[in-house]
Amino acid sequence: MKALVAFFAFLSLASRGFALSLPLVPTEQLPLSFANQIQVNSDGTADDVLVAAHGSSGVVMVDISDPTSISEMGSLETSYAYDVEPQGNQMIVADGDGGIKVLDITDPTGPVLMGECPIDGWSSSVTSVSNDVAILGIEDAGVAKIDISDPSSPEVVEMIVAGSGINSVSSRDSFVTVSKRDSTVELYKVDQSDASTPSLYTGTLELPDEPKAAHLTPSGHLYVAAGESGLRIANAGGSSTPSEIGFYDTPGSAYDVTVAGNYAYVADADKGLRVINVTDPSTPVEVAFFEPEESCWFVSVSVHENYAYVLDMFYGIYVIDISSYILGVDEQQRSFSKPEILSVSAYPNPFNSTLAITAPTDAIITIEDIHGRQVADLGKERIWNAGDDVPSGIYILRAMIGEAEITEQVVLTR
């Protein structure tokens, strides 16, 4: 009864124009318990490969060429892989008490150690500003700049930040973010070609809670996964003092964030994955989520083409189709070409029996439930009369012309 009441409350909000957050369903899951971080490698010969930092088991290479059927394809045991940064045919590993390692992943079925550098402290986070310069977060000692121009002999050339309390590091072009336990994110500018050039401090963002991870976009917006304070968004472009411009209080504890197009994807600990529309960064709105029925602790998220890959420390990697949201990104970020004429709309929405559909004349229309099961094949018809056997719920209207397609979510209420 409670579920029924909640559902009709959901529909009531929809009918009054409130933003809806729609449930997502994973297309695949790969068991990989107690891993720490994941990253997709999309360059070099080792493309379509996801890399997982799997603690004392080292690094694990995952074949994602078919996102509906992913599988382990190779691994290399290290001291304690805590974070990874793939760079085409090579990869950098923050290896806990094993310092920093550089691997050759030209053959992802058999990664090979190229070089390593011992570090005094716990290496817990890594990023790179170029193929020659890496940035290492040392949990209890600070942030180091590493010269990796010779992968067989990486070496520390500068301590950018000294002191303990480092949660993570990330980068965009020559800019580096440092998320710290004192509830701040510091920004630095690093020379991409010459590791010997001193780094330049550019500003600090103060937050209400300690940041777990940060993502800086080309537009100069800084997205921060700030634990219990959710997703925080700041303007970090062209300013020595980054300033917060918006936030979304996620229901869990935000551990990681990545941004693709107009959407931020947040790994939200025990509340799964949250998809947040950030078209206007000052007023972010959640539009979709995936929250498993069993206990979960989502700590890392990576987006590649039409899929989000999310790491649950308990149950491994979930693969979630996000093509409905990728359709909203810039043309250069799409994994396919969608003709400008392909569009679809439906009225009324929500509806109680009959739905009128507007789409190009040549488009083929199908209706699916949220589990991907086809409910109706309308062909070129533009009216859906939902029979009495179709229950109230959320449905996906799919319009297709050749290989191009677009979807629209509709809500049926009786």
GIKA-V824354 format. One record per backbone hydrogen bond with DSSP energy under -1.0 kcal/mol. CO is the residue of the C=O (numbers start at 1). NH is the residue of the N-H. If there is no record, write none. Layout:
co,nh
CO,NH
CO,NH
This chain:
co,nh
1,5
2,6
3,7
4,8
5,9
6,10
7,11
8,12
9,13
10,14
11,15
12,16
13,18
14,17
22,289
28,319
30,317
37,53
39,51
41,49
48,64
49,41
50,62
51,39
52,60
53,36
54,57
55,58
55,81
58,54
59,76
60,52
61,73
61,74
62,50
63,71
66,69
71,63
74,61
76,59
81,55
83,94
85,92
87,90
89,105
90,87
91,103
92,85
93,101
94,82
94,83
95,98
96,99
96,123
99,95
100,117
101,93
102,114
102,115
103,91
104,112
107,110
112,104
115,102
117,100
119,121
122,139
123,96
125,137
127,135
132,148
133,129
133,130
134,146
135,127
136,144
137,124
137,125
138,141
138,142
139,165
139,166
141,163
142,138
143,160
143,161
144,136
145,157
145,158
146,134
147,155
150,153
155,147
158,145
161,143
165,181
168,179
170,177
172,175
174,190
175,172
176,188
177,170
178,186
179,167
179,168
183,207
184,180
185,205
186,178
187,202
187,203
188,176
189,200
194,197
200,189
203,187
205,185
213,225
215,223
217,220
220,236
221,217
222,234
223,215
224,226
224,232
225,212
225,213
226,229
227,230
227,254
230,226
231,248
232,224
233,245
233,246
234,222
235,243
243,235
246,233
248,231
248,250
254,227
256,267
258,265
260,263
262,278
263,260
264,276
265,258
266,274
267,255
267,256
268,271
269,272
269,298
272,268
273,290
274,266
275,287
275,288
276,264
277,285
280,283
285,277
287,22
288,275
289,24
290,273
297,313
298,269
300,311
302,309
304,307
306,322
307,304
308,320
309,302
310,318
311,299
312,316
313,34
316,312
317,30
318,310
319,27
319,28
320,308
322,325
322,326
323,327
325,328
326,329
330,333
331,334
339,342
345,358
347,356
351,413
353,386
355,384
356,347
358,345
360,363
364,400
365,378
365,379
366,398
367,375
367,376
368,396
369,372
373,369
376,367
378,381
379,365
382,357
384,355
387,390
393,412
395,410
396,368
397,408
398,366
399,406
400,364
401,404
404,401
406,399
408,397
410,395
411,351
412,393
